[in-house]
Amino acid sequence: MNLLLAVIGQLIIYLLLFVADPYFGTLISAVLGTIALAIWLLSFLVEMIEPSRVSSRYYQFVFTAWVSPLAALVGYIVLNGEIGWL
């Protein structure tokens, strides 16, 4: 349940950023989503090479950190039909 709340909370924040300023919302979601994806992929690969005692909850929350900006960006584009500042 906490994972779902994390996704919903992040979606609300990102969508509010998009409504306030589409350029800033796009920039923040792209940058933070890319950084979170890189961290998730690197930590996942390192975990496959050498297992550690990191909880699986860590991977779930980092997963939400890159899925939420992507979902907000796609949702905003679907609702508006385009990115207005382009």
C-alpha positions, -999 to +999 in steps of 0.1 A: +000+000+000+029+024+007+042+018-027+009+028-043+007+059-021+042+069-032+033+066-069+001+086-064+018+113-043+046+117-069+021+118-097+001+146-080+033+166-075+045+162-111+011+169-125+009+201-104+043+211-118+031+205-153+000+226-147+020+255-131+047+256-158+049+230-186+085+237-193+097+233-157+075+202-153+090+186-184+125+195-174+121+182-138+104+150-148+129+143-175+160+150-153+148+133-121+133+104-140+165+098-159+186+100-128+163+076-109+163+052-138+201+052-139+203+046-102+178+018-104+196+001-133+230+003-117+219-009-084+199-038-100+230-048-121+253-046-090+228-067-070+229-094-098+267-095-097+271-094-060+240-099-037+238-077-007+214-073+022+196-043+007+158-047+011+137-053-019+116-022-008+146+000-019+143-013-054+105-008-054+107+028-042+135+037-067+113+021-094+085+044-085+109+074-087+113+069-124+079+054-133+060+083-118+076+111-138+073+090-170+036+084-163+030+121-155+047+132-187+027+107-208-005+116-191+001+153-196+008+148-233-023+126-237-045+151-220-032+182-238-023+166-271+011+182-272+037+199-250+028+235-252+062+251-249+076+231-279 
